[in-house]
Each structure stands twice: as C-alpha cells, then as structure tokens.
C-alpha cells in the first residue's frame, strides 16, 4: 500500500485559534456564578449578551459588538427577572430581539434599542408564564420565525408566537432535561435527560421517534463520581448521496462522546474516549466547513474534528489550549465573521476568574486571502447540486417550510 492511499487531504487541517488581545476583549464583566450547565452568553453581528452576577433578582448585560475594552461597572443592564437568569438566546431572525429564562419560572422576550441599552431595561415585550418550576433551557426554532422553545424538568412548551401565551405542551420524559437541539429545518428535536436517555421527537406531535439508552450497564454508583450529564446537538452531513441527520452525544463523567445516525440509535457511528476532564463538554457544529468543536467547561481546551463521507467519518484535527478556564461560550453567526481574515468560526469565552469575555477566532491559513471565498462558493454550488439530485429521488423526506410548520 502506498503512502498516498492512507494520506487524508483536508482543507482545515491547520485551523488554529487566535485569541483577541485585551484591547479587543470585554474586560470587567461580572460573569454569573451560577453552576447551571448553560452557555451564559449569546452573540450576533450587532450585540453580545452575557449573564451577570447581581444581588436580588437576575440580570444580563447587552453590549454593542464593537464596544470592546474596559466595561463600566455601572453599565445599564437588562434586569426584569426576579430570579437568577439561567440562559439567553438571540432571535436568529431579529438582531434586536433576545429571550431569557430564569429561576422565577418565566421566559421574557426583550426588544433592544438600535443604540443599545442606555438605561436599565425592566419592561419586556412579552412575559411567557405557565411553568411551575425554574426554566433552564430556551431555544429558537431555526426556520419558523418567532417560535420559541422553553423547558423545565420534563416539560417542553412551544409558544405558537412569542406574542401569545404558550399553548402546546410536550412530555418527552419524566426526568430532568439537560439539553435540547433542533435539526437544520426544525422537523426533528433531540432531547437528552438525566435518566441517561437521548430521544428524537417530532416537534409537532411530541411523538418519540427514536430513543437511546446511554451506558445501560453502568450501576448507580456513577453518581458517586458525578451525575451523568449529556449534551446533544444535531448536525447534518452528506453520506452516500443522501442527507443523514446525526446526533452528537457528550458524556461528562466517562469523558466519552459518540455520533449516532438519527434513524438508527442502536449502534454509534463513531465514539471516542477523551481525557479525564471533570467539566461538561459542549458540542458546536459548523455545517459550512463540516467541523465539530468540543469545548470543555471548566478548562481551557477546545478540540476540533472534521466530518467526511468516508470512514472513519470523523477525524481529529487539533486542539486549542489555554491556561484560563472557561465558564461559558458564545458563538457568532456566520454573517458576523471577518471572512477577509479567513475566519471560519468565533467563540466568546467567558473567563470568570478575570471577569473577561475573550473572543477566540478560528482561522484557516491561506496563501491568498480571497481563496477562502472561492472555496465557499464552490462548496455552495456542490450543495445546491446535491439538493437538486435529492429532490428527484423518491422516498426522500421533504424539506419543511415555515408556513407548513405553523
């Protein structure tokens, strides 16, 4: 066998993380001390939102994306919750609309002025009530505008519109929910729970399509180390000319992460043992570059993987290391990246020990700066051709449009 047959060519083998200097970071941000397993940060091309620590009630900070440097300790905040804020998410269809959930059993939707928050914002556009316990997770629908998901314990609520009261209730399990994730068109929902199960649901009917038992042979003594925590995320990739939805499941206690095909959760497509990190691993997938990032909470490491259509399907690229532990993460959408600098992904690392929010850019080294744009255009053209081929193949699932979902 020649060496060429075992050599795998990759355009993103040399991706590296470039942290921003302190001048271009957000210094003096009082990051929350909550131990809930959330990101605590959300970003878009206009603003960055960070959950902050405060006495009496809950609040989060909204800063213009270019407002870097030292942050005024008296900077106005969004402080309408009576309990600690647990999660914030920007509306993917409106850069000036953000949702927040809290321990006060409510979900609030806020309108941020064009000039930013100039004074303490206490009046929300809409307050969604109906939860009996704290709300730990919120997620916007990727294709249906103004459709918001919120979950508490074993209940998932779907407001038809954020201007109305929640009307749809789903009960996927009888245990604590740890994470939720939509697929690209919103036709499937993956849910991980504390009972060591991952479920794939139909978000319209609430029917459980697939269920997966994680580590069924493990005895209950695993709670002696740490309760098993699972994070789940959908990603899509082309395998054998058909689009296959997969789920990435990350376990904390055993430091094992696996990839499953959506329609068959009986056997993992790929699994890997990691080091002995004690923190939660958050998966982030980039569908444009087919790269998967595993970011550890409580350490400074971020691992990169690349997905392909051939075995072993997932290949480890490299790892970003830092001595400063990260408490949470924010991710910039693709329309806010600096493509002229060959930036393909950007994290916002919450470094609580220094009250610092540090942007971390993932850079693809290129000899010519304009080369990355031509590569992206070529990839888009290939994806469009595959979509046209897929539409002509009978038996393939139909892509759901917004009006059909609502």
C-alpha positions in Angstrom: 0.0 0.0 0.0 1.4 3.4 -1.0 1.6 6.2 1.4 -0.8 8.2 -0.7 -3.7 5.8 -0.1 -3.5 6.3 3.6 -3.0 10.1 3.4 -6.1 12.1 4.0 -6.3 15.5 2.4 -8.1 18.2 4.4 -8.5 21.9 3.8 -8.9 22.6 7.5 -6.1 20.6 9.0 -4.2 23.7 10.1 -7.1 25.6 11.6 -5.8 27.5 14.7 -7.4 29.6 17.4 -6.4 33.2 17.6 -7.5 34.9 20.9 -8.2 38.6 20.8 -5.9 41.0 22.8 -7.3 42.6 25.9 -7.9 45.8 23.9 -10.4 43.9 21.7 -11.9 41.9 24.6 -14.6 42.8 27.1 -12.9 43.4 30.4 -14.7 44.0 33.8 -17.8 41.9 33.1 -19.1 40.4 36.3 -19.9 36.9 35.0 -22.6 34.9 36.8 -21.5 32.4 39.5 -24.4 30.1 38.7 -23.5 26.4 38.3 -26.2 25.6 35.7 -24.9 23.9 32.6 -25.6 26.6 30.1 -23.6 28.9 27.8 -24.4 32.2 29.7 -23.6 34.1 26.5 -25.1 34.8 23.1 -23.8 36.9 20.2 -25.0 38.3 16.9 -23.4 40.8 14.5 -24.8 43.7 16.5 -24.7 42.8 20.2 -23.3 40.4 22.7 -25.3 39.3 25.8 -23.7 37.9 28.9 -25.5 36.7 32.1 -24.1 38.7 35.0 -24.0 38.3 38.8 -26.1 40.6 40.8 -27.7 40.9 44.2 -31.5 40.5 44.3 -33.0 39.2 41.1 -31.3 38.4 37.8 -29.8 40.4 35.1 -27.7 40.2 31.9 -25.5 42.7 30.1 -26.1 43.7 26.5 -23.1 45.4 24.8 -22.6 46.6 21.2 -20.3 44.1 19.5 -17.7 46.7 18.9 -17.8 48.1 22.4 -14.6 46.4 23.5 -12.1 47.2 26.2 -13.0 48.1 29.8 -16.7 47.9 30.6 -18.1 50.4 33.0 -19.2 48.7 36.3 -22.3 50.9 36.2 -23.3 50.0 32.7 -27.1 49.6 32.3 -28.4 46.1 32.3 -31.5 44.1 31.4 -32.8 43.4 34.9 -36.5 42.4 34.7 -36.3 39.0 36.2 -36.9 38.4 39.9 -34.7 35.3 40.0 -31.3 34.3 38.7 -31.1 34.3 34.8 -30.1 30.9 33.5 -30.0 31.3 29.7 -30.2 33.9 27.0 -30.6 33.5 23.2 -30.8 36.0 20.4 -33.6 35.6 17.9 -32.0 34.3 14.6 -34.4 36.4 12.6 -34.1 39.7 14.5 -30.8 41.0 15.8 -32.6 43.3 18.3 -34.8 40.6 20.0 -33.5 38.4 22.7 -35.1 35.8 25.0 -34.1 35.0 28.6 -35.2 32.4 31.1 -34.8 32.5 34.8 -35.4 30.8 38.2 -38.5 32.9 38.6 -40.4 30.4 36.3 -40.8 32.8 33.5 -39.4 33.4 30.0 -39.1 37.0 28.8 -38.7 38.4 25.3 -36.9 41.8 25.1 -36.5 44.4 22.4 -33.1 46.0 22.4 -32.9 49.6 21.1 -30.9 50.3 18.0 -28.4 52.3 20.1 -28.1 49.6 22.7 -29.2 49.6 26.3 -28.8 53.2 27.6 -30.6 52.7 30.9 -31.7 49.7 32.9 -34.3 47.8 30.9 -37.0 46.3 33.1 -40.0 46.1 30.8 -40.1 43.1 28.5 -42.1 42.9 25.2 -43.7 39.7 26.4 -43.5 37.6 29.5 -44.3 33.9 29.0 -45.7 32.2 32.1 -47.0 28.8 32.9 -44.0 27.0 34.2 -44.3 25.7 37.7 -40.5 25.5 38.3 -37.4 27.2 37.1 -36.9 27.4 33.4 -33.4 26.1 32.5 -33.4 25.9 28.7 -34.6 28.0 25.8 -34.1 27.6 22.0 -35.4 29.4 19.0 -36.7 27.5 16.1 -34.2 27.6 13.2 -36.7 28.2 10.3 -40.0 29.3 11.9 -39.8 33.0 12.9 -40.9 33.8 16.5 -41.3 30.2 17.5 -39.6 29.7 20.9 -39.0 26.5 22.9 -38.6 26.5 26.7 -38.2 23.6 29.0 -38.3 22.9 32.7 -37.8 19.4 34.3 -39.7 17.1 32.0 -41.9 19.7 30.3 -41.3 21.4 26.9 -43.5 24.3 25.9 -44.0 25.7 22.4 -45.5 29.1 22.2 -47.0 29.4 18.7 -45.9 33.0 18.7 -43.9 34.9 21.3 -46.8 37.4 21.4 -49.1 34.7 22.7 -49.4 32.5 25.7 -47.8 29.0 25.3 -50.4 26.5 24.1 -48.5 23.3 23.2 -47.2 21.1 25.9 -44.9 18.0 25.3 -43.8 15.5 27.8 -40.8 13.5 26.4 -39.7 12.0 29.7 -40.3 12.0 33.4 -36.8 13.2 34.4 -34.7 16.4 34.3 -33.9 17.6 30.8 -30.3 18.5 30.2 -30.2 19.8 26.6 -32.3 20.2 23.5 -31.4 20.7 19.9 -33.3 21.2 16.6 -32.1 19.8 13.3 -31.4 22.2 10.4 -35.0 22.6 9.2 -36.7 22.2 12.6 -38.5 18.9 11.7 -36.8 16.9 14.5 -35.9 17.7 18.1 -33.3 15.8 20.1 -33.6 15.8 23.9 -31.1 14.5 26.5 -32.2 13.8 30.0 -30.8 12.8 33.4 -32.1 9.3 33.1 -29.2 8.6 30.6 -31.5 8.6 27.6 -31.5 10.6 24.3 -34.8 10.9 22.5 -35.6 12.1 19.0 -39.0 13.7 18.8 -41.4 15.1 16.2 -41.9 18.7 17.5 -45.4 18.9 16.0 -46.9 15.9 17.7 -44.5 15.2 20.5 -44.1 11.5 19.3 -40.9 9.8 20.3 -39.3 8.6 17.0 -36.1 7.1 18.4 -34.7 6.5 21.9 -31.2 5.7 23.0 -30.0 4.4 26.4 -26.6 5.7 27.2 -24.4 3.3 29.2 -27.3 1.0 30.3 -24.9 -1.4 32.1 -23.5 1.2 34.4 -24.5 0.8 38.0 -25.9 3.6 40.1 -22.5 4.1 41.8 -21.8 6.5 38.9 -23.5 9.2 41.0 -20.6 8.9 43.5 -18.3 10.5 40.9 -20.7 12.9 39.3 -24.2 12.6 37.9 -24.1 11.7 34.2 -24.6 14.8 32.1 -25.4 14.6 28.4 -25.3 17.3 25.8 -26.8 16.7 22.4 -26.7 18.6 19.1 -27.9 17.9 15.6 -25.7 18.1 12.6 -26.2 17.1 9.0 -23.7 15.7 6.5 -23.9 14.1 3.1 -23.2 10.4 3.2 -23.6 8.2 0.1 -25.6 11.0 -1.8 -28.3 11.2 0.9 -28.6 13.6 3.7 -28.3 11.9 7.1 -29.1 13.6 10.4 -26.8 12.6 13.2 -26.7 13.3 16.9 -23.6 14.1 18.9 -23.8 13.0 22.5 -21.3 14.1 25.0 -20.8 12.5 28.4 -19.0 14.2 31.3 -18.4 11.6 33.9 -16.9 9.0 31.5 -15.4 11.5 29.1 -16.9 9.7 26.1 -18.6 11.2 23.1 -20.5 9.4 20.4 -22.1 10.0 17.0 -25.3 8.3 16.0 -27.4 8.2 12.9 -30.8 9.6 13.6 -32.8 6.7 12.2 -30.8 4.1 14.0 -29.6 4.7 17.5 -28.8 1.1 18.2 -25.1 1.4 17.5 -22.8 4.5 17.4 -21.3 5.6 14.1 -18.3 6.9 15.9 -17.1 7.1 19.5 -14.0 8.3 21.2 -12.7 8.3 24.8 -11.3 11.7 25.9 -9.1 12.7 28.8 -10.2 12.9 32.4 -11.7 16.4 32.3 -14.3 16.9 35.0 -16.3 19.6 33.1 -19.2 19.5 30.7 -18.3 19.2 27.0 -20.4 21.5 24.7 -20.5 20.4 21.0 -20.7 23.1 18.3 -21.1 22.1 14.6 -20.2 24.3 11.6 -22.2 22.9 8.6 -20.2 25.1 6.1 -16.8 23.6 6.9 -18.1 20.3 8.4 -16.1 20.9 11.5 -17.1 19.9 15.0 -15.9 21.7 18.1 -15.9 20.2 21.6 -15.4 23.0 24.2 -14.9 22.0 27.8 -16.5 23.9 30.6 -14.0 24.4 33.5 -10.9 24.0 31.4 -9.3 26.0 28.5 -9.4 23.3 25.8 -11.3 23.3 22.6 -11.0 20.3 20.3 -11.6 20.4 16.5 -12.9 17.5 14.4 -13.7 17.3 10.7 -16.5 15.2 9.3 -16.3 13.3 6.0 -18.4 10.9 3.9 -15.9 8.1 4.2 -14.8 6.0 7.2 -13.9 6.8 9.9 -16.3 9.7 9.2 -14.7 11.9 11.9 -11.1 12.9 12.0 -9.3 14.8 14.8 -7.6 17.9 13.6 -6.0 19.7 16.5 -6.7 21.3 19.8 -6.7 24.8 21.2 -5.3 25.1 24.7 -5.4 27.9 27.3 -4.4 28.2 30.9 -7.5 30.2 31.7 -10.6 28.1 32.4 -13.8 29.0 30.6 -17.2 29.1 32.3 -19.4 29.6 29.2 -19.4 30.2 25.5 -21.0 32.4 22.9 -20.9 31.8 19.1 -21.0 34.4 16.4 -23.3 33.6 13.4 -21.5 33.3 10.1 -22.8 36.6 8.8 -20.8 38.3 11.6 -17.4 36.8 10.8 -14.4 38.5 9.3 -14.1 36.5 6.1 -11.3 38.8 4.8 -9.1 37.4 7.6 -10.1 33.8 6.8 -12.2 33.5 9.9 -14.5 30.4 9.9 -15.8 30.3 13.5 -15.7 32.6 16.5 -16.2 31.8 20.2 -16.7 34.2 23.0 -15.0 32.6 26.0 -16.3 33.6 29.5 -13.3 33.7 31.8 -14.9 34.2 35.2 -11.6 34.3 37.2 -10.7 37.5 35.4 -14.2 38.9 34.6 -13.2 38.7 31.0 -15.1 37.9 27.8 -12.4 36.9 25.2 -13.2 36.5 21.5 -11.5 33.5 20.0 -11.3 33.4 16.2 -10.8 30.1 14.3 -8.5 31.0 11.4 -7.8 28.9 8.3 -4.3 29.8 7.0 -4.4 30.6 3.2 -1.7 31.9 0.9 -4.2 34.2 -0.7 -6.9 35.9 1.4 -9.5 35.7 -1.4 -9.1 31.9 -1.7 -11.5 31.1 1.1 -14.3 32.9 -0.6 -13.8 30.9 -3.8 -13.8 27.6 -1.8 -17.0 28.5 -0.1 -18.7 29.4 -3.4 -17.6 26.1 -4.8 -18.9 24.2 -1.7 -22.3 26.1 -2.0 -22.6 25.1 -5.7 -21.9 21.5 -4.8 -24.6 21.6 -2.1 -27.1 23.1 -4.5 -26.4 20.3 -7.0 -26.9 17.7 -4.3 -30.2 19.3 -3.3 -31.4 19.2 -6.9 -30.4 15.5 -7.1 -32.1 14.8 -3.8 -35.4 16.4 -4.9 -35.6 13.9 -7.8 -35.1 10.8 -5.6 -38.4 9.2 -4.5 -38.8 8.3 -0.8 -36.6 11.2 0.5 -38.0 13.4 3.3 -39.5 16.6 2.1 -37.8 19.8 3.4 -40.2 21.6 5.7 -41.0 25.3 5.1 -42.0 27.8 7.7 -45.7 28.1 6.7 -46.1 24.3 6.9 -44.7 24.2 10.4 -47.1 26.9 11.7 
